[in-house]
Amino acid sequence: MSKKVLLLVLALVLLVTAPLAACGQDEPTTPTTPTTPTTPTTPDKPAEPEKPESIKVGYLADVTGPYAAVGAPLVKGFSDHFEMINQNGGIDGVPVEVLWEDTGAKADLAVTAYKRMKNDGIIAVSCMVTPVALAVQSMLAEDKIPGINQSATLSLYMPPQDYMWCHGPIAVDGDLVGLYWFDTELWTSDEQWTLGILAHDNPFALGGVGAMYKYADTNNVKLLQPEVVALGTQDYTANIKRLVDGGADMVVLETLGASTGTVLKQMGDLGVLATPAEAMAGDGKVVPFLGQTSFYPEQLTAAKEEAAYAYGSIPFYLDYETDQEGVKLVNDFMIQKYGEVLPATEGGGGYRDGWNNSFVISSAIEKAVKEVGWDKLNGETLVEYGLKGLKISTNTFADEISYADYDGDRVAVQSYRPGAWDMEIWDRTPVGPWINVPEIMADLRVTKYMTTQAGTGWYE
């Protein structure tokens, strides 16, 4: 077959099969109107990190042992403030659990208790007394758990350490305010006056001695060799007599716990207590000045009459200064829980010191959570975003509460008022203005200093 014939046959086949194929197709559908494109859905935002069921803080307390007189009220104030926070919904909706244990001021018990608290997941801890703080200090730094402490010994916070913070005042500042007030306001004689010191052999009680030495050397005050006694001492008469016979005009009692009342009682029995005017008369009598933890109602129950002679320094507003918002807040909670404002021996200086401790801790946690959120909150971020730069201006009951006063500041309260004992209310009463120690006596805030007046056997 030729190519022309073959092409003709193929053409005829196509003409026949094309119509048949068309008959087998579906009828064309009417085109549909295009729909309006839908707006793309916005991807869901990441879920907010879940808040923890609770947050835990620890308290290494001393409700037995030499500090028990003030230890129990401190724990009560500390716990009560967190109870009030929880009644109001917690911190950003998260309740606070308080884990506390009695250490009896013993280092081994403190270490064991801290380890348990760490395992239970605390974010911060408070150490009540200096021996306890010293026992756990290195562990806090290693574990990156801040100690926001009751302990008021300057050497714990200078030079500054990121995991040791003082929620309130330090003893050195209180001692310096007392000496400054006596020297500039109470001692009006042109004669040089003489300072005596009676202190327990304890890092806290001795922590202010160097600063007092330096004050004396700087301001022409005569010093006597300090009387340093063991904890547990009950008879102080020989120590008192040596100070009086040495010519002391003012004696600082850096004694601890209820023994302060015992010392005052024995001074009264010896007939050596005096007002500033009587001391200036030079008749062998002394004015007692009570140190940081000695000037509390809880400490003076053994000196019902002798307390009238006592002077000291006051770092917080008192329970009757109800024009202060923080004082009213504490008093209102007491009335709600106990039906009354607790008497000074239960709800005075110790209780309010404990309340301020938890107030500072909770404020730091709240500040840190706002910065980093709950999912990133830990001891390290609590330090960086909660404690550093913390400045509290509301609900306080101190002159100011701040870690932002100067570089490296680790002490929240630096102002004291000089005070005297008020027998009618059985509590302290202010007799002078707030005095900020770093502002006027910064060079005297020392942890170690040996006076130029020292002789053989002096405490350094």
QUIPESUL-V400568 format. One record per residue. RES is the residue in one small letter. SS is DSSP state (~ for helix, > for strand, _ for the rest). OMEGA is omega in radians with two decimals (999 if undefined). BURIAL is I if it has 9 or more other C-alpha atoms within 8 Angstrom, else O. Layout:
res->{RES:RES}
ss->{SS:SS}
omega->{OMEGA:OMEGA}
burial->{BURIAL:BURIAL}
This chain:
res->{m:s:k:k:v:l:l:l:v:l:a:l:v:l:l:v:t:a:p:l:a:a:c:g:q:d:e:p:t:t:p:t:t:p:t:t:p:t:t:p:t:t:p:d:k:p:a:e:p:e:k:p:e:s:i:k:v:g:y:l:a:d:v:t:g:p:y:a:a:v:g:a:p:l:v:k:g:f:s:d:h:f:e:m:i:n:q:n:g:g:i:d:g:v:p:v:e:v:l:w:e:d:t:g:a:k:a:d:l:a:v:t:a:y:k:r:m:k:n:d:g:i:i:a:v:s:c:m:v:t:p:v:a:l:a:v:q:s:m:l:a:e:d:k:i:p:g:i:n:q:s:a:t:l:s:l:y:m:p:p:q:d:y:m:w:c:h:g:p:i:a:v:d:g:d:l:v:g:l:y:w:f:d:t:e:l:w:t:s:d:e:q:w:t:l:g:i:l:a:h:d:n:p:f:a:l:g:g:v:g:a:m:y:k:y:a:d:t:n:n:v:k:l:l:q:p:e:v:v:a:l:g:t:q:d:y:t:a:n:i:k:r:l:v:d:g:g:a:d:m:v:v:l:e:t:l:g:a:s:t:g:t:v:l:k:q:m:g:d:l:g:v:l:a:t:p:a:e:a:m:a:g:d:g:k:v:v:p:f:l:g:q:t:s:f:y:p:e:q:l:t:a:a:k:e:e:a:a:y:a:y:g:s:i:p:f:y:l:d:y:e:t:d:q:e:g:v:k:l:v:n:d:f:m:i:q:k:y:g:e:v:l:p:a:t:e:g:g:g:g:y:r:d:g:w:n:n:s:f:v:i:s:s:a:i:e:k:a:v:k:e:v:g:w:d:k:l:n:g:e:t:l:v:e:y:g:l:k:g:l:k:i:s:t:n:t:f:a:d:e:i:s:y:a:d:y:d:g:d:r:v:a:v:q:s:y:r:p:g:a:w:d:m:e:i:w:d:r:t:p:v:g:p:w:i:n:v:p:e:i:m:a:d:l:r:v:t:k:y:m:t:t:q:a:g:t:g:w:y:e}
ss->{_:_:~:~:~:~:~:~:~:~:~:~:~:~:~:~:~:~:~:~:~:~:~:_:_:_:_:_:_:_:_:_:_:_:_:_:_:_:_:_:_:_:_:_:_:_:_:_:_:_:_:_:_:>:>:>:>:>:>:>:>:_:_:_:_:_:_:~:~:~:~:~:~:~:~:~:~:~:~:~:~:~:~:~:~:~:~:_:_:_:>:_:_:>:>:>:>:>:>:>:>:>:_:_:_:_:~:~:~:~:~:~:~:~:~:~:~:~:~:_:_:>:>:>:>:>:>:_:_:~:~:~:~:~:~:~:~:~:~:~:~:~:~:_:_:>:>:>:>:_:_:_:_:~:~:~:_:_:_:_:>:_:_:>:>:>:_:_:_:_:~:~:~:~:~:~:~:~:~:~:~:~:~:~:~:~:_:_:_:_:_:_:_:>:>:>:>:>:>:>:_:_:~:~:~:~:_:_:~:~:~:~:~:~:~:~:~:~:_:_:_:>:>:_:_:_:>:>:>:_:_:_:_:_:_:_:~:~:~:~:~:~:~:~:~:_:_:_:_:>:>:>:>:>:_:_:_:_:~:~:~:~:~:~:~:~:~:~:~:_:_:_:>:_:_:~:~:~:~:~:_:_:_:_:_:>:>:>:>:>:_:_:_:_:_:_:~:~:~:_:_:_:_:_:_:~:~:~:~:_:>:>:>:>:_:_:_:_:_:_:_:_:_:_:~:~:~:~:~:~:~:~:~:~:~:~:~:~:_:_:_:_:_:~:~:~:~:_:~:~:~:~:~:~:~:~:~:~:~:~:~:~:~:~:~:~:~:~:~:~:~:~:_:~:~:~:_:_:~:~:~:~:~:~:~:~:~:_:_:_:>:>:_:_:_:_:_:_:_:_:>:>:_:_:_:_:_:_:_:_:>:_:_:_:>:>:>:>:>:>:>:>:_:_:_:_:>:>:>:>:>:>:>:>:>:>:~:~:~:~:~:~:~:~:_:_:_:_:_:_:_:_:_:_:_:_:_:_:_:_}
omega->{-3.12:-3.14:-3.13:3.14:-3.11:3.12:3.12:3.12:-3.14:3.13:3.12:3.12:-3.12:3.14:-3.10:-3.00:-3.10:3.12:3.14:3.12:-3.14:3.14:-3.10:-3.10:3.05:3.05:3.13:-3.14:3.10:-3.11:3.12:3.11:-3.13:3.11:3.10:-3.13:3.12:3.12:-3.14:3.13:3.11:3.12:3.12:3.07:3.09:-3.14:3.07:3.10:-3.14:3.06:3.10:3.10:3.10:3.02:-3.00:3.02:-3.10:3.10:3.09:-2.92:3.11:3.13:2.95:3.13:-2.99:-3.08:-3.01:-3.07:3.11:-3.07:-3.10:3.08:3.11:3.13:-3.13:3.13:3.11:-3.10:-3.10:3.14:3.10:3.07:3.10:3.10:-3.12:3.08:-3.13:3.05:3.12:3.08:-3.09:3.10:-3.11:3.13:-3.12:3.03:3.10:3.06:3.12:3.11:3.09:3.12:-3.06:-3.12:-3.13:-3.04:-3.08:3.10:3.13:-3.14:3.14:-3.13:3.14:-3.12:3.09:-3.13:3.11:3.13:3.11:3.01:3.11:3.09:3.14:3.14:3.02:3.05:-3.04:-3.04:-3.03:3.12:3.10:3.14:3.12:-3.10:-3.06:-3.02:-3.09:3.13:3.11:3.13:-3.13:-3.10:-3.09:3.04:-3.07:2.93:3.12:-2.66:2.89:-3.06:-2.97:-3.14:-3.01:-3.06:3.07:-2.99:3.09:-0.05:-3.03:3.07:-3.02:-3.08:3.00:-3.09:3.07:-3.08:-3.03:-3.10:3.04:-3.04:-3.13:-3.11:3.11:3.11:-3.11:3.10:3.12:3.13:-3.13:-3.11:3.11:-3.06:-3.01:-3.06:-3.04:-3.13:-3.05:3.11:3.05:-3.13:3.05:3.09:-3.00:-3.10:2.99:-3.12:3.02:-3.00:2.97:3.11:-3.00:-3.09:-3.14:-3.08:-3.14:-3.07:-3.13:-3.05:-3.12:3.13:3.11:3.02:-3.06:3.08:-3.10:-3.14:-3.07:-2.99:3.04:3.06:3.13:-3.13:2.93:3.08:-3.12:3.01:-3.11:-3.03:-3.13:2.99:-3.12:3.09:3.13:-3.10:-3.09:-2.98:-3.13:3.12:-3.14:-3.11:3.14:3.13:3.13:3.13:3.11:3.07:-3.13:3.02:3.09:3.09:3.07:3.11:3.05:3.11:-2.94:3.08:-3.06:-3.13:3.10:3.08:3.11:3.12:3.13:3.13:-3.13:3.04:3.08:3.13:3.11:3.12:-3.05:3.14:-3.07:2.90:3.09:-3.14:3.13:3.11:3.13:3.12:3.03:-3.10:3.04:3.12:-3.03:3.03:3.11:3.01:-3.04:-3.11:-2.97:-3.06:3.10:-3.00:3.11:3.07:-3.12:-3.02:-2.90:-3.09:3.13:-3.05:-3.03:3.11:-3.04:-3.13:-3.12:-3.10:-2.93:2.97:3.11:3.12:-3.03:-3.10:-3.09:2.96:-3.05:-2.96:3.13:3.11:-2.96:3.02:3.09:-3.04:-3.14:3.11:-3.13:3.12:3.12:-3.09:3.13:3.12:3.11:-3.13:3.12:-3.04:-3.01:-3.14:-3.13:2.91:-3.04:3.08:-3.00:-3.12:3.12:-3.05:-3.12:-3.02:-3.12:3.14:-3.06:3.02:3.10:3.10:-3.14:3.12:-3.13:3.08:3.13:3.13:-3.10:3.11:3.12:3.11:-3.14:3.13:-3.12:-3.14:3.11:-3.10:-2.98:-3.11:-3.10:-3.05:-3.14:-3.13:3.01:-3.10:-3.12:3.14:3.06:3.09:-3.01:-3.02:-3.13:-3.06:-3.13:-3.14:-3.14:3.11:-3.06:-3.08:3.14:3.11:-3.12:2.98:2.99:-3.14:3.00:3.10:-3.02:2.94:-3.03:-3.06:-3.14:-3.09:3.09:-3.10:3.09:-3.12:-2.97:-3.08:-3.12:-3.10:3.07:2.91:3.00:-3.09:3.05:-3.12:3.12:-3.05:-3.10:-3.12:-3.09:3.13:3.11:3.01:-3.13:3.08:3.14:-3.08:3.02:3.13:3.14:-3.01:3.13:-3.12:-3.02:-3.10:-3.06:-3.09:3.14:-3.13:-3.07:3.08:3.09:3.11:3.07:-3.11:3.05:3.14:-3.01:3.02:3.14:3.06:3.14:3.05:3.11:999}
burial->{O:O:O:O:O:I:O:O:O:O:O:O:O:O:O:O:O:O:O:O:O:O:O:O:O:O:O:O:O:O:O:O:O:O:O:O:O:O:O:O:O:O:O:O:O:O:O:O:O:O:O:O:O:O:I:I:I:I:I:I:I:I:I:I:O:I:I:I:I:I:I:I:I:I:I:I:I:I:I:I:I:I:O:I:I:I:O:O:I:I:I:O:O:I:I:I:O:I:I:O:O:I:I:I:I:I:I:O:I:I:I:O:I:I:O:O:I:O:O:O:O:I:I:I:I:I:I:I:I:I:I:I:I:I:I:I:I:O:O:I:I:O:O:I:I:I:I:I:I:I:I:I:I:I:O:O:I:I:O:I:I:O:I:I:I:I:I:I:I:I:I:I:I:I:I:I:I:I:I:O:I:I:O:O:O:O:I:O:O:O:O:O:I:I:I:I:I:I:I:I:I:O:I:I:I:I:I:I:O:I:I:I:I:I:I:I:I:O:O:O:I:I:I:I:I:I:I:O:I:O:O:O:O:O:O:I:I:O:I:I:O:O:I:I:O:O:O:I:I:I:I:I:I:I:I:I:I:I:I:I:I:I:I:I:I:I:I:I:O:O:O:I:I:I:I:I:O:I:I:I:O:O:O:I:I:I:I:I:I:I:I:I:I:I:I:I:I:I:I:I:I:I:I:O:O:I:I:O:I:I:I:I:I:I:I:I:I:I:O:O:O:O:O:I:I:I:I:I:I:I:I:I:I:I:I:O:O:O:O:O:I:I:O:I:I:I:I:I:I:I:I:I:I:I:I:I:I:I:I:I:I:I:I:I:I:I:I:I:I:O:O:I:I:I:O:O:I:O:I:I:I:I:I:I:I:I:I:I:I:I:O:I:O:O:O:I:I:I:I:I:I:I:I:I:O:O:O:O:I:I:I:I:I:I:I:I:I:I:I:I:I:I:O:O:O:I:I:I:O:I:O:O:O:I:O:I:I:O:O:O:O:O:O:O:I:I:I:O:I:I:I:O:O:O:O:O:O:O:O:O}
